[in-house]
Amino acid sequence: MLNPSRILRGVAVMATIAAALYLWETQDLGRVLTNDWIDTHIKGQGLTGELLFVGLAALATSVGLPRQVVSGLAGYAFGLLVGVGLALLGTVLGCIAAFYYARLIARSSIQKRLSNRVKRVDDFLHDNTFSMTLLVRMLPLGSNVATNLAAGVSSVRGAPFFAGSALGYFPQTLVFALLGSGVAVDPEFRITLSVVLFVASALLGVYLYRTFRHGKSIGRRIDAELGEDGEQDNNGK
């Protein structure tokens, strides 16, 4: 006989998917978080616009919208400093939402679909969750939402995972918010600086990963991109 909790979780997953599809169809969410939509509904709307942006950013990043896009739009809508803060808040909330969606609702289905990734994430993050999460988030490679979901069904503790994510998100959030703010203010300087900072942060992320991963691997594809696929141990297989 099926466990009632598994039935309820399955129904919750189905309800979540159905709600997302309904909103996409009826509310035209495909046009949300575009420059035109931002101009109409976010810019100049004060606290209401800021809260709406953070909520949409959390929702969007929790389902896979690249956090760099959110950061760029935040810089465009709010300027550099406020944009960084709001984009970082929305992205971290999206991380938390995906993590607990996986842990509390969709555990069994995600374990089946991402079983290999879950094991790698568990092995990589478990012992030093904060610092190893920081390494992963600073890499210019990998899937943010897949990492969130895999961590949610692993044995990784939430608090250090979220803290490491927030700190690791910061460099690229700053870079892309700077890029977005350059659309309206001093574009040549800000866009050039954002490109330089992006290259620097990417190189730093790769260096830190290579130096401090201690033989562990977050994934074969990432190691192959970094030219380290020949160095994996059993944790990366």
C-alpha positions as CSV (number, residue, x, y, z in Angstrom):
1,M,0.0,0.0,0.0
2,L,1.3,3.5,-0.9
3,N,2.4,5.7,1.9
4,P,-0.1,8.6,2.2
5,S,2.7,11.2,2.5
6,R,4.1,10.1,-0.9
7,I,0.7,10.5,-2.4
8,L,0.3,14.0,-1.0
9,R,3.8,14.9,-2.2
10,G,2.9,13.7,-5.7
11,V,-0.3,15.7,-5.7
12,A,1.7,18.8,-4.5
13,V,4.2,18.4,-7.3
14,M,1.3,18.1,-9.8
15,A,-0.5,21.1,-8.3
16,T,2.7,23.2,-8.5
17,I,3.3,22.4,-12.2
18,A,-0.4,23.1,-13.0
19,A,-0.3,26.4,-11.2
20,A,2.9,27.5,-13.0
21,L,1.4,26.6,-16.4
22,Y,-1.9,28.4,-15.6
23,L,-0.1,31.6,-14.5
24,W,2.2,31.4,-17.6
25,E,-0.8,31.1,-19.9
26,T,-3.2,33.6,-18.2
27,Q,-0.9,36.3,-16.9
28,D,1.5,36.4,-19.8
29,L,4.5,35.7,-17.5
30,G,6.8,35.4,-20.6
31,R,6.8,39.2,-20.8
32,V,7.6,39.7,-17.1
33,L,11.2,40.8,-16.2
34,T,11.8,42.4,-19.5
35,N,13.0,46.0,-19.9
36,D,9.6,47.2,-21.1
37,W,7.8,45.5,-18.3
38,I,10.4,46.8,-15.8
39,D,9.8,50.4,-17.1
40,T,6.1,50.1,-16.6
41,H,5.7,48.2,-13.4
42,I,9.0,48.5,-11.4
43,K,10.9,51.7,-12.1
44,G,9.7,54.7,-10.1
45,Q,7.2,52.6,-8.0
46,G,9.1,52.9,-4.7
47,L,8.8,50.2,-2.2
48,T,6.0,48.5,-4.1
49,G,8.2,48.1,-7.1
50,E,11.1,46.8,-5.1
51,L,9.0,44.2,-3.3
52,L,7.4,43.1,-6.6
53,F,10.9,42.8,-8.2
54,V,12.3,40.7,-5.3
55,G,9.3,38.4,-5.3
56,L,9.5,37.9,-9.1
57,A,13.2,37.4,-8.9
58,A,12.9,34.8,-6.3
59,L,10.2,32.9,-8.3
60,A,12.2,33.2,-11.6
61,T,15.5,32.0,-10.2
62,S,13.9,29.2,-8.2
63,V,12.7,27.7,-11.5
64,G,15.8,28.3,-13.5
65,L,16.1,31.9,-14.9
66,P,19.8,32.7,-14.8
67,R,20.6,34.9,-11.8
68,Q,22.8,37.0,-14.0
69,V,19.7,38.2,-15.9
70,V,18.0,39.1,-12.7
71,S,21.1,41.1,-11.6
72,G,21.3,42.9,-14.9
73,L,17.6,43.9,-14.7
74,A,18.1,45.0,-11.1
75,G,20.9,47.3,-12.0
76,Y,18.8,48.7,-14.9
77,A,15.8,49.3,-12.7
78,F,17.4,50.5,-9.4
79,G,21.0,51.5,-10.1
80,L,24.1,49.8,-8.9
81,L,23.9,49.8,-5.1
82,V,20.2,49.2,-4.6
83,G,20.1,46.8,-7.6
84,V,22.9,44.6,-6.1
85,G,21.0,44.4,-2.8
86,L,17.6,43.5,-4.3
87,A,19.0,41.1,-6.9
88,L,21.0,39.3,-4.2
89,L,18.0,39.1,-1.9
90,G,15.7,37.8,-4.6
91,T,18.3,35.2,-5.8
92,V,18.9,33.9,-2.2
93,L,15.2,33.6,-1.6
94,G,14.9,31.7,-4.9
95,C,17.7,29.4,-3.7
96,I,15.8,28.8,-0.4
97,A,12.5,28.2,-2.2
98,A,14.0,25.6,-4.6
99,F,16.0,23.9,-1.7
100,Y,12.9,23.4,0.5
101,Y,10.6,22.6,-2.5
102,A,13.0,19.7,-3.2
103,R,13.4,18.7,0.5
104,L,9.7,18.9,1.6
105,I,7.6,18.3,-1.5
106,A,9.4,16.7,-4.5
107,R,12.1,14.7,-2.8
108,S,11.4,11.3,-4.4
109,S,11.0,12.6,-8.0
110,I,14.1,14.7,-7.8
111,Q,16.2,11.9,-6.4
112,K,15.1,9.7,-9.4
113,R,15.8,12.4,-12.0
114,L,19.0,13.8,-10.4
115,S,20.4,10.8,-8.5
116,N,24.0,11.1,-9.8
117,R,24.0,14.9,-9.2
118,V,22.6,14.5,-5.7
119,K,25.4,12.1,-4.7
120,R,28.1,14.4,-6.1
121,V,26.6,17.5,-4.4
122,D,26.3,15.6,-1.1
123,D,29.9,14.4,-1.3
124,F,31.2,17.8,-2.3
125,L,29.3,20.0,0.2
126,H,28.6,17.8,3.3
127,D,31.8,18.2,5.3
128,N,32.4,21.9,4.8
129,T,29.1,23.2,3.5
130,F,29.7,26.9,3.7
131,S,33.2,27.0,2.1
132,M,32.5,24.4,-0.5
133,T,29.2,26.1,-1.5
134,L,31.1,29.3,-1.9
135,L,33.5,27.6,-4.3
136,V,30.6,26.3,-6.4
137,R,28.8,29.6,-6.6
138,M,31.9,31.5,-7.7
139,L,32.4,29.2,-10.7
140,P,31.2,30.7,-14.0
141,L,29.8,27.2,-14.9
142,G,27.1,24.9,-13.7
143,S,23.3,25.1,-13.1
144,N,22.2,27.2,-10.1
145,V,18.7,25.6,-9.9
146,A,20.0,22.0,-10.3
147,T,22.4,22.6,-7.5
148,N,19.7,24.0,-5.3
149,L,17.4,21.0,-6.0
150,A,20.1,18.4,-5.5
151,A,21.2,20.0,-2.3
152,G,17.6,20.0,-1.1
153,V,17.4,16.2,-1.3
154,S,20.9,15.6,0.0
155,S,22.0,15.6,3.7
156,V,23.4,19.2,3.3
157,R,22.3,21.6,6.1
158,G,20.3,24.6,4.9
159,A,21.8,27.5,6.9
160,P,25.5,27.2,5.8
161,F,24.4,26.3,2.2
162,F,22.3,29.5,2.0
163,A,25.1,31.6,3.6
164,G,27.7,30.2,1.3
165,S,25.4,30.8,-1.7
166,A,24.8,34.4,-0.7
167,L,28.5,35.2,-0.5
168,G,29.3,33.3,-3.6
169,Y,26.5,35.0,-5.6
170,F,27.8,38.4,-4.7
171,P,30.6,38.9,-7.2
172,Q,28.5,38.1,-10.3
173,T,25.6,39.9,-8.9
174,L,27.8,43.0,-8.6
175,V,29.2,42.5,-12.1
176,F,25.8,42.1,-13.8
177,A,24.1,44.9,-11.8
178,L,26.9,47.2,-12.9
179,L,26.4,46.1,-16.5
180,G,22.6,46.8,-16.2
181,S,23.1,50.2,-14.6
182,G,25.4,51.1,-17.5
183,V,22.5,51.1,-19.9
184,A,21.4,54.5,-18.5
185,V,24.5,55.9,-16.7
186,D,28.1,56.2,-18.1
187,P,27.7,53.1,-20.4
188,E,31.2,52.9,-21.8
189,F,32.9,52.9,-18.5
190,R,30.4,50.7,-16.6
191,I,30.1,48.1,-19.4
192,T,33.9,47.9,-19.8
193,L,34.4,47.6,-16.1
194,S,31.8,44.9,-15.8
195,V,33.5,42.8,-18.5
196,V,36.9,43.2,-16.7
197,L,35.3,42.3,-13.3
198,F,33.5,39.3,-14.8
199,V,36.7,37.9,-16.2
200,A,38.5,38.5,-12.9
201,S,35.8,36.9,-10.8
202,A,35.6,33.9,-13.2
203,L,39.3,33.3,-13.0
204,L,39.2,33.7,-9.2
205,G,36.4,31.2,-9.0
206,V,38.3,28.7,-11.1
207,Y,41.4,29.2,-9.1
208,L,39.6,28.7,-5.8
209,Y,37.9,25.6,-7.0
210,R,41.1,24.0,-8.3
211,T,43.0,24.9,-5.2
212,F,40.6,24.0,-2.4
213,R,38.4,21.2,-3.7
214,H,40.8,18.6,-2.3
215,G,40.2,16.0,-4.9
216,K,36.4,16.3,-4.8
217,S,34.3,17.0,-7.8
218,I,31.0,18.8,-8.2
219,G,30.5,17.2,-11.6
220,R,32.2,15.7,-14.6
221,R,31.1,18.3,-17.0
222,I,32.4,21.2,-14.9
223,D,35.7,19.5,-14.4
224,A,36.0,18.8,-18.1
225,E,35.3,22.5,-18.9
226,L,38.1,23.4,-16.4
227,G,40.5,20.8,-18.0
228,E,40.5,18.7,-14.8
229,D,38.5,15.7,-15.9
230,G,41.6,13.5,-15.7
231,E,42.1,14.3,-12.0
232,Q,38.8,13.1,-10.6
233,D,38.6,10.6,-7.9
234,N,35.7,8.3,-7.1
235,N,33.7,11.2,-5.7
236,G,33.4,12.6,-9.2
237,K,32.3,9.4,-10.9
